[in-house]
Amino acid sequence: MIVYDLRRFGNTKAGEGPFSFVTDFHDFMPHLGLKSAYLLGLGLDGCIVRRFAFRYPERVDALLMVGAGGFCIDVEVTEDVDPGSF
């Protein structure tokens, strides 16, 4: 099991400029040697894995979302946002 730390959460810095949680994860997978994975997302992470699955279906072996809800905030961050506002 790998627990992924989103930008601005935990010990991960935001970096410079706009970014995408979905693209970040996609670009990180090869560093782990992963071509595909079983994904579990809770809350905001559920929104992220759902968008990841729509964008990169060939990279998803299985998808489990818990508490993601029907509406998800835009997971493409284009401005300085306080993580507490999620």
BATOR-976172 format. One record per residue: residue number from 0; residue in three letters; y, x, z of N, C-alpha, C in turn. Coordinates in steps of 0.2 Angstrom, whole numbers. Atoms other than C-alpha are relative to their C-alpha. Last residue first. Layout:
BEGIN
i | aa | ny | nx | nz | cay | cax | caz | cy | cx | cz
NUM | ALA | Y | X | Z | Y | X | Z | Y | X | Z;
...
***
This chain:
BEGIN
i | aa | ny | nx | nz | cay | cax | caz | cy | cx | cz
85 | PHE | 6 | 3 | 3 | 111 | -59 | 7 | -3 | -4 | 5;
84 | SER | -2 | 6 | 3 | 128 | -56 | 15 | -6 | -3 | -4;
83 | GLY | 1 | 6 | -5 | 121 | -43 | 27 | 2 | -7 | -3;
82 | PRO | 7 | 2 | -1 | 118 | -31 | 12 | -1 | -6 | 5;
81 | ASP | 3 | -1 | -7 | 137 | -30 | 10 | -7 | -3 | 0;
80 | VAL | 2 | 6 | -3 | 141 | -30 | -9 | -3 | 2 | 7;
79 | ASP | 2 | -2 | -6 | 151 | -17 | -19 | -1 | -6 | 5;
78 | GLU | -5 | -1 | -5 | 150 | -23 | -36 | -2 | 2 | 7;
77 | THR | -6 | -3 | 4 | 139 | -24 | -51 | 6 | 1 | 4;
76 | VAL | -6 | -1 | -4 | 122 | -27 | -42 | 6 | 3 | -4;
75 | GLU | -3 | -5 | 4 | 109 | -35 | -54 | 7 | 1 | 4;
74 | VAL | 3 | -6 | -3 | 98 | -45 | -42 | 3 | 6 | -4;
73 | ASP | 1 | -5 | 5 | 108 | -61 | -45 | -2 | 7 | 2;
72 | ILE | -7 | -3 | 2 | 105 | -72 | -31 | -2 | 4 | -6;
71 | CYS | 0 | -7 | -3 | 88 | -82 | -31 | 7 | 3 | -2;
70 | PHE | -6 | -3 | 2 | 86 | -101 | -32 | 0 | 7 | 3;
69 | GLY | -1 | 2 | 7 | 69 | -109 | -31 | 6 | 3 | -3;
68 | GLY | -4 | 5 | 1 | 65 | -100 | -14 | 0 | -2 | -8;
67 | ALA | -5 | -2 | 5 | 58 | -83 | -12 | 5 | -5 | -2;
66 | GLY | -7 | 2 | -2 | 50 | -87 | 5 | 5 | 2 | -5;
65 | VAL | 0 | 4 | -6 | 34 | -78 | 0 | 7 | -1 | 2;
64 | MET | -7 | 1 | -3 | 31 | -72 | -17 | 0 | -4 | 6;
63 | LEU | 0 | 4 | -6 | 14 | -65 | -23 | 7 | 0 | 3;
62 | LEU | -7 | 1 | -3 | 12 | -58 | -40 | -1 | -5 | 6;
61 | ALA | 0 | 6 | -4 | -4 | -50 | -48 | 7 | 0 | 4;
60 | ASP | 7 | 2 | -1 | -8 | -36 | -60 | 0 | -7 | 3;
59 | VAL | 1 | 4 | -6 | 11 | -34 | -65 | -8 | -2 | -1;
58 | ARG | 0 | -4 | -6 | 17 | -20 | -77 | -3 | -3 | 6;
57 | GLU | 6 | -5 | 1 | 12 | -29 | -93 | 0 | 4 | 6;
56 | PRO | 7 | 3 | -2 | 23 | -44 | -87 | -6 | 5 | -1;
55 | TYR | 5 | -5 | 1 | 39 | -33 | -87 | -7 | -2 | 1;
54 | ARG | -2 | -5 | 4 | 54 | -44 | -88 | -5 | 5 | -2;
53 | PHE | -3 | 3 | 6 | 47 | -60 | -81 | 2 | 6 | -5;
52 | ALA | 6 | 3 | 3 | 36 | -50 | -68 | 2 | -3 | -7;
51 | PHE | 3 | -6 | 3 | 52 | -40 | -63 | -6 | -2 | -4;
50 | ARG | -4 | -2 | 6 | 62 | -56 | -61 | -4 | 6 | -3;
49 | ARG | 1 | 5 | 5 | 48 | -63 | -49 | 4 | 2 | -7;
48 | VAL | 6 | -1 | 3 | 47 | -46 | -40 | -1 | -6 | -6;
47 | ILE | 0 | -6 | 4 | 66 | -46 | -37 | -7 | 0 | -4;
46 | CYS | -5 | 1 | 6 | 67 | -64 | -31 | -1 | 6 | -5;
45 | GLY | 4 | 5 | 4 | 52 | -61 | -19 | 4 | -2 | -7;
44 | ASP | 5 | -3 | 4 | 61 | -46 | -13 | -4 | -4 | -4;
43 | LEU | -4 | -3 | 6 | 76 | -57 | -8 | -5 | 4 | -4;
42 | GLY | -7 | 2 | 0 | 64 | -67 | 3 | 3 | 3 | -6;
41 | LEU | -2 | 5 | -5 | 47 | -58 | 4 | 7 | -1 | -1;
40 | GLY | -8 | 0 | -2 | 40 | -50 | -11 | 1 | -5 | 5;
39 | LEU | -2 | 4 | -5 | 22 | -44 | -15 | 7 | 0 | 2;
38 | LEU | -6 | 0 | -3 | 17 | -35 | -31 | 1 | -6 | 5;
37 | TYR | 0 | 7 | -3 | 0 | -30 | -37 | 6 | 0 | 4;
36 | ALA | 1 | 0 | -7 | 3 | -15 | -48 | 0 | -7 | 2;
35 | SER | 0 | 7 | -2 | 4 | -8 | -66 | -1 | -1 | 8;
34 | LYS | -1 | 3 | 7 | 6 | 9 | -75 | 1 | -8 | 2;
33 | LEU | 2 | 7 | 1 | 8 | 17 | -58 | 2 | -2 | -7;
32 | GLY | 6 | -1 | 4 | 8 | 37 | -56 | -2 | -7 | -2;
31 | LEU | 6 | 2 | -5 | 20 | 35 | -41 | -6 | 0 | -4;
30 | HIS | 0 | -5 | -5 | 34 | 43 | -51 | -5 | 0 | 5;
29 | PRO | 3 | -6 | 2 | 30 | 32 | -65 | -1 | 5 | 4;
28 | MET | 7 | 1 | 0 | 34 | 16 | -54 | -4 | 7 | -3;
27 | PHE | 4 | -4 | -5 | 51 | 22 | -50 | -7 | 0 | -1;
26 | ASP | 0 | -7 | 1 | 59 | 17 | -66 | -3 | 4 | 5;
25 | HIS | 3 | -2 | 6 | 53 | -1 | -65 | 0 | 8 | -1;
24 | PHE | 7 | 0 | -1 | 58 | -2 | -47 | -4 | 2 | -6;
23 | ASP | 1 | -5 | -5 | 76 | 3 | -51 | -8 | 1 | 1;
22 | THR | 1 | -6 | 4 | 76 | -8 | -66 | -2 | 6 | 4;
21 | VAL | 6 | 0 | 5 | 72 | -23 | -55 | -1 | 6 | -4;
20 | PHE | 6 | -1 | -4 | 84 | -18 | -41 | -6 | 0 | -4;
19 | SER | 4 | 5 | 0 | 98 | -16 | -54 | -6 | 1 | 4;
18 | PHE | 7 | -1 | 0 | 113 | -5 | -53 | -4 | -6 | 0;
17 | PRO | 5 | 6 | 0 | 131 | -4 | -55 | -7 | 2 | -1;
16 | GLY | 0 | 5 | 5 | 141 | 12 | -51 | -5 | -6 | 1;
15 | GLU | -6 | 1 | 3 | 137 | 27 | -40 | -1 | -6 | -5;
14 | GLY | -2 | -4 | 7 | 123 | 28 | -28 | 6 | -2 | -3;
13 | ALA | -1 | 4 | 5 | 118 | 14 | -15 | 1 | 4 | -7;
12 | LYS | -8 | 1 | 1 | 110 | 25 | -2 | 1 | -4 | -7;
11 | THR | -2 | -1 | 7 | 92 | 22 | 3 | 7 | -1 | -1;
10 | ASN | -3 | -7 | 0 | 87 | 24 | 22 | 3 | 2 | -7;
9 | GLY | 4 | -6 | -3 | 84 | 6 | 25 | 4 | 6 | 0;
8 | PHE | 4 | 3 | -5 | 93 | -6 | 13 | -4 | 6 | 3;
7 | ARG | -4 | 2 | -5 | 108 | 0 | 2 | -4 | -3 | 6;
6 | ARG | -7 | -3 | -1 | 96 | 3 | -13 | 4 | -4 | 5;
5 | LEU | -5 | 1 | 5 | 79 | -5 | -10 | 6 | 4 | 2;
4 | ASP | -6 | 1 | -3 | 65 | 3 | 0 | 6 | -1 | -5;
3 | TYR | -6 | -2 | 3 | 48 | 1 | -7 | 6 | -2 | 3;
2 | VAL | -6 | 4 | -2 | 33 | -1 | 4 | 6 | 3 | -3;
1 | ILE | -6 | -3 | 0 | 17 | 6 | -4 | 6 | -5 | 1;
0 | MET | -6 | 4 | 0 | 0 | 0 | 0 | 6 | 4 | 0;
***
